Amino acid sequence: MGFQFSRFYAIFRARNREFYRDIGAMGWTFIFPFLVVLGFSYAFNIGETGFSKVALVGEAPGHVKLVEWVSFESQEEALEKLRHHKVDALLITSTGGSQPVVWTNASSAKSQIAEKILEAQLTKESEPALKKEQIEVAEIKYVDWLLPGLVSMNVVWLATFGVGWVIVRQRKLGVLKRLKASPLTALEYLSAHMVSRMIVLVLTGAIVVAGSWLIYPFQMQGSFFDFFFVYALGCLSLCGFGLVIASRMESDEFASGILNLVTFPMIFMSEVWFSLEGSPVWVKWAAQTMPLWHMTDAMRQIMNEGAGLAQVSSSLVFLCVATVFLTGLGAVLFRWNKE
Amino acid sequence: MGEDLSKVLEVRELKKGFGKLQAVDGVSFSIPAGNCYGLLGPNGAGKSTTIEMIERIIKPDSGQILYEGKENHPRYLEELGIQFQQTALLPSLTVRECLDTFRSLYGKSRTTEELISLCQLEKFQENRHENVSGGQRQRLLLAVALCHDPNLIMLDEPTTGLDPQARRHLWEIVKSIKDQGKTILLTTHYMDEAEELCDTIGIMDSGKIVIEGAPRDLLLKHFPSSVVELSEATYFSLQSVLEPLVQKKQIRGNTLELFVENIRPLFDVFSRSSEDLEGVSIRKPNLEDLFIELTGKELRN
């Protein structure tokens, strides 16, 4: 039995109806991201306190209050992090015993604060004064930096639960058993769920981005098309992950537990909320094995730094491979019911 | 192997085990075109497992299932209509939308209007299927099973849990389907349902078919013509005159059942008796009597 569009479309339409008739779930899908945007913009407008993250090249200058050091081997590597807003300032202490140099971003208020903190604590009469250098990169507000992460985080749950948990629940209720006794193929059924969910995800993404802009106008340095291209690819790979989870499980409670077990670490390790700069190497390595990290990083580069698709090509390749692998694995493992 | 095309469905030596339990143990039967075959038996007899193997929901350990003489008929799923005992439809759809969705899954189909009329769904066709009553839901499931105008229809305990009126309502619909020449495989543990609808029955117990045949033939073969039900007290007071007339007797609950070939001498005994005969009743033997005779178990367990 080959792929028949009429069968695919019947399931696609039924799944759409199920989604938009569940007013509570649909409302939450669109309202939740705005609540997070509002919450975070409020929280960070109250006052950005806490530690400044400062890149360090050379020996640490002893204890400096309110500073978290992130060590680098070379000045070039550290300056790159400063340009990409991964750190607030750069201190170079290994310049042949001469003046320590502090690099800051002239356009960033956080960077200027970091400079004042360093100056106040490191400038002593017996030691040479700090030499100040500046780069000029447009400042990124935290909400500008956060938005791509927020969009990603929203997708994690919508994609994995929207595909994975829904299919497991249909299996548990006996819907899949009923469908198995018809000429419907697994490919038609699974692709209908994927496409239906992709439409919801793309719509949600567009509404969240547009709504966030109205609440808190952000700066899009790159192209909206590139941003949504990466977004859609990321959504596909996460839907594929949902398919793998849904392939055989019969218990929706167990599926929910597994999905949470995987998605929460994925969210924390994918720089959705905070930069991983300064984290152990294994954490960074683990993050880069996750589709969510690539999606968030590529969207952030496009939105905050004006990168094009060519500049985020490694993430695009990763997301393509993850999509094909996860969707294929989910389809191969799929069973309508326990036999 | 010769193909007998008059047999729409033929099952040969079907077996299925779950761990140490042999749920189906060598079941064989066949259904001629246009017949209704009833698989009867108590819960756990293996009826649903048998029917689910025929529906391709679960794989048999061994045995053959032939549709129109072929083991893997290319149009089998297109020709098969199924009403499951335990199932669910796609969530949040109306009754009409359910029918439209399932119609779209098949190459050929009856019109939605035809299905609504056939299964009498008019009054609740715009309701969500989750919100209809038990009887309405069973009629909807039957309509879903019929949406592609199948040749072979499987009804797995279609009236379980329904009130008597809803059951009779469903029976009428099944009879009208049968009148259209469709072949039906029905499982049930309601004996009256089997007697009403089935041309042939197979009684299952412990995974095997213990007896098979037309309901009337089986009853004639195994039982005398009448069953007299009366209290034990009444029986013992008339025991000396009743005993020579009774072929077999059995106790069911508080009632004694006497199986008799000729009812007239009993009338004479009762008419001459001065005993209180309140509670005495006469009925025909039924399939439940047959099942208990064969297996020693009650059917409604």
Interface residues (C-beta under 8 A of the other chain):
Chain A: S6 R7 Y9 A10 I11 R13 A14 R15 R17 E18 R21 D22 Q170 L173 G174 V175 K177 R178 L179 K180 A181 S182 P183 L184 N337 E339
Chain B: E55 R56 I57 I58 K59 L77 E78 L80 I82 F84 Q86 T87 A88 L89 L90 P91 S92 L93 E97 D100 T101 F102 S104 L105 Y106 G107 V144
